[in-house]
Amino acid sequence: MKYTDDQIANIGENIIKTLKTVYDPEIPVDIYELGLVYDVQISDEGSVKIVMTLTTPNCPVAETLPQEVKEKISDIEGVKDVDLELTFEPTWNKDMMSEEAKFELGML
């Protein structure tokens, strides 16, 4: 079954909402606002590809955070499967955070 553009947009909105429930344990801001999610692609069959990074390569949650993201995204209605790619190119830096994240952390 192929999804319509509206259905894909709806899945995308739900993915973003879900990503905003996942937090880096060292920083009290969700991974989406931190800028750790580089790309989200949704096929018209409901396959999702997420490219994300961590704040540092030796982040204490390097094993668990990507798995948490994958599990939470897999639970979204309409998502058939999730391919999560962890990358460190480009290296994450504070400039990748949203204005909201910078504000929350007192950087504005």
Backbone hydrogen bonds, N-H to C=O, Kabsch-Sander energy under -0.5 kcal/mol:
donor,donor_aa,acceptor,acceptor_aa,energy
3,Y,44,D,-3.7
8,I,4,T,-2.5
9,A,5,D,-2.5
10,N,6,D,-2.2
11,I,7,Q,-2.5
12,G,8,I,-2.7
13,E,9,A,-2.3
14,N,10,N,-2.3
15,I,11,I,-2.4
16,I,12,G,-2.3
17,K,13,E,-2.5
18,T,14,N,-2.3
19,L,15,I,-2.9
20,K,16,I,-1.8
21,T,18,T,-2.2
22,V,19,L,-1.4
23,Y,21,T,-0.5
24,D,29,V,-1.3
27,I,24,D,-0.9
29,V,27,I,-2.2
31,I,19,L,-0.5
31,I,22,V,-2.8
32,Y,19,L,-0.6
34,L,30,D,-1.9
35,G,31,I,-0.6
35,G,32,Y,-1.0
36,L,31,I,-2.2
37,V,31,I,-0.6
38,Y,36,L,-0.8
38,Y,51,V,-2.2
39,D,51,V,-1.9
41,Q,49,K,-2.9
43,S,47,S,-2.9
46,G,43,S,-1.7
48,V,81,D,-3.0
49,K,41,Q,-2.8
50,I,83,D,-2.6
51,V,39,D,-2.6
52,M,50,I,-0.5
52,M,85,E,-2.5
53,T,36,L,-2.5
59,C,56,T,-1.7
62,A,59,C,-2.0
65,L,61,V,-2.9
67,Q,63,E,-0.6
68,E,64,T,-2.5
69,V,65,L,-2.5
70,K,66,P,-2.6
71,E,67,Q,-2.6
72,K,68,E,-2.5
73,I,69,V,-2.5
74,S,70,K,-2.2
75,D,71,E,-1.2
76,I,73,I,-1.5
79,V,76,I,-2.0
80,K,46,G,-2.7
80,K,78,G,-0.6
81,D,46,G,-0.8
83,D,48,V,-3.0
84,L,82,V,-0.6
85,E,50,I,-3.3
85,E,83,D,-0.6
86,L,84,L,-0.6
87,T,52,M,-2.7
87,T,85,E,-0.5
96,M,93,N,-2.2
97,M,94,K,-1.5
98,S,33,E,-3.0
102,K,98,S,-2.4
103,F,99,E,-2.6
104,E,100,E,-2.6
105,L,101,A,-1.8
106,G,103,F,-1.9
107,M,102,K,-3.5
108,L,102,K,-0.5
